[in-house]
Amino acid sequence: MKKIILAGLVAVLAIACAEKPQEKPMYTLFVGTYTDGDSEGIYTYSFDANTGELSNQNLVAKLTNPSYLAISEDKKNLYAVQETADFDSLGGGVTAFRLDKGSLELQNSRGTQGAHPCHLSLSGNGQLAVANYTGGNVSIFALNEDGSLAENPQVIDHKSLDSVKTSHAHMAQFTPEGLMVTDLGLDAVKRYQKEEDKFTPAEQFSLPFKDGAGPRHFTFGKGGQLLYVINELNSTISVFEQDTQGDYQEVQVVPTLAADFDGESFCADIHLSPDGKFLYGSNRGENTIVIFAVDTANGQLELVGRESVRGDWPRNFSMDPTGEFLLVANKKTSNIVVFKRDQDKGTLTFLNETGHPNPVCLVFE
């Protein structure tokens, strides 16, 4: 009888252990801000991927307008723009930090040779690109062995490309072929190829957009075969497909706003879910995250719906490393909002919000 009871207890414990969900780790969230209000620079939070709760706010670097952040693949360095026009005589700045388990140690800063840098990205092999919005150019820095910024970046100037429109470089992202740059002012995406140590215009140099579209940010799907561009000024997403020659052809344009929305709104950020099944975009004005399902065959988009961001002016948003949560930075209402993401339907459910001064960029370590 004792053996039977013992066997029963063992079985019950085994079932209980099997049913208990695996504990997820705590992650560090870095928050970039504008510092013309109560913010002082770059902050961190602890993010609980079991509950979706943010805690332990900490100011880790005092810096002027660190409005966009990027972390190296090896997690040893963090980079931040200084979105100003007066870092030096030529414009804004970019700063490199040594990163160690959520703490930052200043390495160095450089001028970007263009005003109001608003985006930066890393190549993964020792280069960093900065898009200068008002400067209308892109600066490409070499990185030293310790990840600090080298001198004398290559500067790609868009101001001379159009005699009528004013260049506003908004995003610069490295690709396997070279570099891709959205220019909101020129209504174009410009492509560059790498030749030795320099970037030069690619054969398909420009992806044109409708006048007044204002391409802002983009993301790739299907291993680079699909390109999704969110357009700030006409509130649309353009879908491009790469052909056999490596050129991108537009295959779809979808609106991001509800048909009955009446007012001004400007798109900002765009991200694919980790499994590539859903695409999300932020609307500043309508103050929503728009949700699209991605066709697994051709990559085209079908509207799922939209979710209120519980705030005003959702500049940037991010998914946590598990892909189960989506966090939104609402600049004007100074709050970070956490949503639970349905990984089968793509929909969002509001969980909580945390007050934070002028948040504009969210990056997980």
ABEGO torsion letter per residue (X at the ends): XAAAAAAAAAAAAAAAAAABBBBBBBBBBBBBBBAABABAEBBBBBBBAAAGBBBGBBBABBBBGBABBBBBAAGABBBBBBBBAAABAAEBBBBBBBBBGGBBBBABBBBAGBBGBABBBBAGAGBBBBBBAAAGBBBBBBBBAAGBBBBGBBBBBAAAABAABBBBBABBBBBAAEBBBBBAAAGBBBBBBBBEABBBBBABABBBBBBGAGBABBBBBGGGABBBBBBAAAGBBBBBBBBAAGBBBBABBBBABBAABBEBBBBABBBBBAAGABBBBBBBGAGBBBBBBBBAAAGBBBBAEBBBAGBBGBABBBBBAAGABBBBBBAAAGBBBBBBBBAAAGBBBBABBBBBBGBABBBBX
